[in-house]
């Protein structure tokens, strides 16, 4: 606006000066052609014309400038009102005095609502002090006020970038604000930062994983013999990154001389024939340790680019050591399998034999020249192989299977155990023909003994000491009042039946026999036969020992001696009674009889009647004493008769 007025003023001054100068000079040249009055008239007319012409010209210029000003103002208004960027103007009191449509649309307030607010109303209360400080530090030119938090009408907070500029609006100093919504950009930046952080973490994790797995990458350029290593490889080998020598030369120096040709041959084959490099070699790292390194590499050919080998190196020393340890264990396993007496073979999922031991070869007795790799049905035809369903079950159901069966192929009784493995099934079996025949004979003997036990009503038992199990014959229920369902087949249950006063004697007597390594044991004790009734039994057993001289079985017989025990006790009681009666007869009666005989003798030799009378009185007392003894013997005999 100021530039337009100045331009009009300059034009007016220039035209005025030109008109005055040239019109006065022309009038001076024509002055002798006119009278004084004519000159005065022409001079006045010249002044009038200049005033009228300059007024018309000034009116035209001012009108034209006003039109431009109105057009500029309209354009500015349109740029302000229709600008897609939210804008507003606030005064020195921080009140908003103008706002554009974009601000209304972005913040949700109507234009009238906006004009009732200050710049504090669209900010969180805690930002008020910061806003006042920012307003006070505004420069006259454009101000980039940075990022702020603004509150929309719905209460949501958005992140905005604010640009401020001091202007004159309605002839008053005001501040124009342009706001750019940075919420999405900030979220994008946050997401981008998170992605970058995730990438950084993954890189770090990859690096840590490579260090844990002892893997590193490398690139080799054959044309220049340039070897580029990742940081992990320097860590694995201990080579200093600042070493000025070429890593390729340094590394070749540390490869074992015996392995170096293999490495170079593999690398040459890769570059010549494109064959993938896969070489394991030994190397001496800088700390002096010997390490096994596996090199994997491929050739990369890109048109217009130098030939390049991309590879990786992994320290597999621990794997090599595990492999050595595994081979040692396999060797030990082989030795162990060959040292056991049971025959052993392993099958894969196709029923092919993968491993055997010497005992298995011995059972086959050289009937087959090739065993490992053959189908089990080649050795034991399926139609005659009774054991096949058992190791088939172990293979399919992944359970341990144990059984005893007669082999039609081997003509022997076999005890078999099949164990599922990762590769198939492992089968152990042994020849139990001799034991089986013994068991058959023993079973026959037991059956005969059962018949005998039924005749004698003796209880026969077999105690398995390590397993703590007892087997009784059927006579047990005749000895004690108990049903088969109530019987518990272990030692603790049987000892619970023993009279509490007899338990210690039974345990001590058995322990004494075992400590002395003897076989025969016998003990007489009482057992509870039900309802608190105890019977006397005679328990006789035979201890069986293993190769380590440890008792493993006790085979015994229990006899009911309660009647015999009671008879013996009755006889003992009667003998005691007879002894007592005999003692009374031989001692107690003799004493009064001797007294009576003495008194009778005194009567015979008495000289006076008084002496005789005194002797008779004493004789009466002695007779009463003897009568009491006779009555005592009589009562004891009656009591004994009543008890019997």
SULCOR-V121577 format. One record per residue. N is the residue number from 1. PSI is psi as a letter, one per 40 degrees, with the letter a starting at -180 (999 if undefined). Layout:
# SULCOR-V121577
{{N PSI} {N PSI}}
This chain:
# SULCOR-V121577
{{1 d} {2 d} {3 d} {4 d} {5 d} {6 d} {7 d} {8 d} {9 d} {10 d} {11 d} {12 d} {13 d} {14 d} {15 d} {16 d} {17 d} {18 d} {19 d} {20 d} {21 d} {22 d} {23 d} {24 d} {25 d} {26 d} {27 d} {28 d} {29 d} {30 e} {31 d} {32 e} {33 e} {34 i} {35 i} {36 d} {37 d} {38 d} {39 d} {40 d} {41 d} {42 d} {43 d} {44 d} {45 d} {46 d} {47 d} {48 d} {49 d} {50 d} {51 d} {52 d} {53 d} {54 d} {55 d} {56 d} {57 d} {58 d} {59 d} {60 d} {61 d} {62 d} {63 d} {64 d} {65 d} {66 d} {67 d} {68 d} {69 d} {70 d} {71 d} {72 d} {73 d} {74 d} {75 d} {76 d} {77 d} {78 d} {79 d} {80 d} {81 d} {82 e} {83 h} {84 e} {85 h} {86 h} {87 i} {88 i} {89 h} {90 i} {91 a} {92 d} {93 e} {94 e} {95 i} {96 h} {97 e} {98 i} {99 i} {100 i} {101 d} {102 d} {103 d} {104 d} {105 d} {106 d} {107 e} {108 e} {109 i} {110 i} {111 d} {112 d} {113 d} {114 d} {115 e} {116 e} {117 i} {118 i} {119 e} {120 d} {121 e} {122 e} {123 i} {124 i} {125 d} {126 e} {127 e} {128 d} {129 d} {130 d} {131 d} {132 d} {133 d} {134 d} {135 d} {136 d} {137 e} {138 h} {139 i} {140 d} {141 a} {142 h} {143 h} {144 h} {145 e} {146 a} {147 h} {148 i} {149 h} {150 i} {151 h} {152 i} {153 d} {154 e} {155 e} {156 i} {157 h} {158 i} {159 h} {160 i} {161 h} {162 h} {163 h} {164 i} {165 h} {166 h} {167 i} {168 h} {169 h} {170 f} {171 e} {172 i} {173 h} {174 i} {175 h} {176 h} {177 h} {178 h} {179 h} {180 h} {181 h} {182 e} {183 d} {184 d} {185 d} {186 d} {187 d} {188 d} {189 d} {190 d} {191 d} {192 d} {193 d} {194 d} {195 d} {196 d} {197 d} {198 d} {199 d} {200 d} {201 d} {202 d} {203 d} {204 d} {205 d} {206 d} {207 d} {208 d} {209 d} {210 d} {211 d} {212 d} {213 e} {214 f} {215 i} {216 i} {217 i} {218 i} {219 h} {220 h} {221 h} {222 d} {223 d} {224 e} {225 f} {226 h} {227 h} {228 h} {229 i} {230 i} {231 d} {232 d} {233 d} {234 d} {235 d} {236 d} {237 e} {238 e} {239 h} {240 h} {241 d} {242 e} {243 h} {244 e} {245 i} {246 h} {247 d} {248 d} {249 d} {250 d} {251 d} {252 d} {253 d} {254 e} {255 h} {256 h} {257 d} {258 d} {259 e} {260 d} {261 d} {262 d} {263 d} {264 d} {265 d} {266 d} {267 d} {268 d} {269 d} {270 d} {271 d} {272 d} {273 e} {274 e} {275 h} {276 h} {277 h} {278 g} {279 h} {280 h} {281 i} {282 i} {283 i} {284 h} {285 i} {286 d} {287 e} {288 e} {289 i} {290 h} {291 i} {292 h} {293 h} {294 h} {295 h} {296 h} {297 i} {298 i} {299 h} {300 h} {301 h} {302 h} {303 h} {304 e} {305 i} {306 i} {307 h} {308 i} {309 h} {310 h} {311 i} {312 i} {313 h} {314 h} {315 h} {316 f} {317 d} {318 d} {319 d} {320 d} {321 d} {322 d} {323 d} {324 d} {325 d} {326 d} {327 d} {328 d} {329 d} {330 d} {331 d} {332 d} {333 d} {334 d} {335 d} {336 d} {337 d} {338 e} {339 e} {340 i} {341 d} {342 i} {343 i} {344 h} {345 i} {346 i} {347 i} {348 a} {349 e} {350 e} {351 f} {352 i} {353 h} {354 e} {355 i} {356 i} {357 i} {358 d} {359 d} {360 d} {361 d} {362 d} {363 d} {364 e} {365 f} {366 e} {367 d} {368 h} {369 d} {370 h} {371 d} {372 h} {373 e} {374 i} {375 i} {376 d} {377 e} {378 d} {379 d} {380 g} {381 h} {382 d} {383 e} {384 e} {385 g} {386 e} {387 e} {388 d} {389 d} {390 d} {391 e} {392 d} {393 d} {394 d} {395 d} {396 d} {397 e} {398 f} {399 i} {400 h} {401 h} {402 i} {403 i} {404 h} {405 i} {406 h} {407 h} {408 d} {409 d} {410 e} {411 f} {412 i} {413 h} {414 h} {415 h} {416 i} {417 h} {418 h} {419 h} {420 i} {421 i} {422 d} {423 e} {424 b} {425 i} {426 h} {427 h} {428 h} {429 i} {430 i} {431 h} {432 f} {433 d} {434 d} {435 d} {436 d} {437 d} {438 d} {439 d} {440 d} {441 d} {442 d} {443 d} {444 d} {445 d} {446 d} {447 d} {448 d} {449 d} {450 d} {451 d} {452 d} {453 d} {454 d} {455 d} {456 e} {457 f} {458 i} {459 h} {460 h} {461 i} {462 h} {463 h} {464 h} {465 d} {466 d} {467 e} {468 f} {469 i} {470 h} {471 h} {472 i} {473 i} {474 e} {475 e} {476 d} {477 e} {478 d} {479 d} {480 i} {481 g} {482 i} {483 i} {484 d} {485 d} {486 e} {487 h} {488 h} {489 g} {490 i} {491 d} {492 d} {493 d} {494 d} {495 d} {496 e} {497 e} {498 i} {499 h} {500 d} {501 e} {502 e} {503 d} {504 d} {505 d} {506 d} {507 d} {508 d} {509 d} {510 d} {511 d} {512 d} {513 d} {514 d} {515 d} {516 e} {517 f} {518 i} {519 d} {520 h} {521 i} {522 i} {523 i} {524 h} {525 i} {526 i} {527 i} {528 h} {529 e} {530 i} {531 f} {532 e} {533 h} {534 i} {535 i} {536 h} {537 i} {538 h} {539 h} {540 h} {541 i} {542 h} {543 h} {544 h} {545 i} {546 a} {547 d} {548 e} {549 f} {550 h} {551 h} {552 d} {553 i} {554 h} {555 h} {556 i} {557 h} {558 h} {559 h} {560 h} {561 f} {562 d} {563 d} {564 d} {565 d} {566 d} {567 d} {568 d} {569 d} {570 d} {571 d} {572 d} {573 d} {574 d} {575 d} {576 d} {577 d} {578 d} {579 d} {580 d} {581 d} {582 d} {583 d} {584 d} {585 d} {586 d} {587 d} {588 d} {589 d} {590 d} {591 d} {592 d} {593 d} {594 d} {595 d} {596 d} {597 d} {598 d} {599 d} {600 d} {601 d} {602 d} {603 d} {604 d} {605 e} {606 i} {607 d} {608 i} {609 d} {610 d} {611 d} {612 d} {613 d} {614 d} {615 d} {616 d} {617 d} {618 d} {619 d} {620 d} {621 d} {622 d} {623 d} {624 d} {625 d} {626 d} {627 d} {628 d} {629 d} {630 d} {631 d} {632 d} {633 d} {634 d} {635 d} {636 d} {637 d} {638 d} {639 d} {640 d} {641 d} {642 d} {643 d} {644 999}}
